[in-house]
Amino acid sequence: MIDATVLVIDDDDDILLSARLFLKQHFDHVVTCKSPKEINVLLSKNEVDIILLDMNYQKGASDGREGLYWLEHILSIDKDYVVILMTAYGNVELAVQAIKKGATDFILKPWENEKLFATLSAASRLRQSNKKVKKLEKIHSSLQKDINRQFENIVGSSEPIRQLQNTLIKVAPTDANVLILGENGTGKQVFAYELHRLSNRRNQIFMHVDLGSLNENLFESELFGYARGAFTDAKDDKPGRFEMAEGGTIFLDEIGNLSLPLQAKLLSVLQNRTVTRLGESKERKINVRLITATNMPLNEMVAKGTFRQDLLFRINTVELDLPGLARRGEDILLLAGHFLSSFGTKYHKGLLKLDAKAEDTLLKYHWPGNVRELQHVIERAVIMADGHEISPADLQLSPQKFGNSSPVQIDIPLEEMEKLMVQKAIDKHKGNISRAASDLGLTRAALYRRIEKFDL
């Protein structure tokens, strides 16, 4: 039984009865109607997958103009509807015209049941494929919007950042391979996305692949894809990340973590600009812009024989060396202000600012975790702050751990932070759930769930 809804539209009762009796043996839901004027209502009430549409409705008509009209009408509602036209009058020219206007197929009445089933089965697969593509497009659009909001601009006005921005402007419009170097937390992904956003590929996908978290056994299947039956769980063909990034940018993060055998496989793909899915011999051309990043010393690794020199030459047409936050001290307060605004909105805290002592504390700290550490410190401070000013106590940076000392940052799990926030809001409003919920940006029901969850 195929999980699909078929709508059959024909002015002949016998045709509708015949179609219904046959199709309900094979499809989950079959809807029939005599007049195409009911289309709008039926489409609004049913999740229709396939539409079987007659070409002629007026007595004596055989030119198919009505069918073409209603075909266009259906596709104007949703261009992804799968419409199969049917007529008792065989006309090759009419069939060609129907396909050009967007029909999926064309069948003659009276039909052969086997042929009708084969046609509708293929149509169902097409519909499911279209729905998956549409869903992926929505997800991609949403992700891209999120990325745009997060990485719209590189925050900073220090000399190292100005130099990097000048380089970005020159390099971004090209398809040159870029290698981004820098310590953890310096913003390598931010710069990679900025390269994409300023490039001619900005309207295509930005594919981020964290090679550091990718299991070595899954490297080929994830990056290059696989064919059905290539291994035990390969139930369908699946494109890899390179294919999915077609026309856009692929960002390979933590490239220094690749073993030598995987480096060789990646080099082959980059040299030939083709990928071969696991279980296939067919080479597929790829058109992607490559950006890579690492916090590892690749030149030293080449000297030690742990990173291929030819791969390094391939990926670093241009190098961007990102400075640690300690080297761009004048950007600290700019970044802190940016994060305060962002997290103040996220946690419904309104306009927040740092007091003078908090500013001094941030400037004296040496930030081994770089921008990412500053981001986490500000997020936690926003969560913990009672008023609209952030104090040194809210920052939770140990005063004896500054200068050249090893930093200690109090790490509080997010769930524990959430519990503290809830408790503070309840205490602040002396048990008034409505006010506490409003302060937290939650509904009363959501706050009660958290009270029960944390046993408060």
Disulfide bonds with the S-S distance in Angstrom:
none
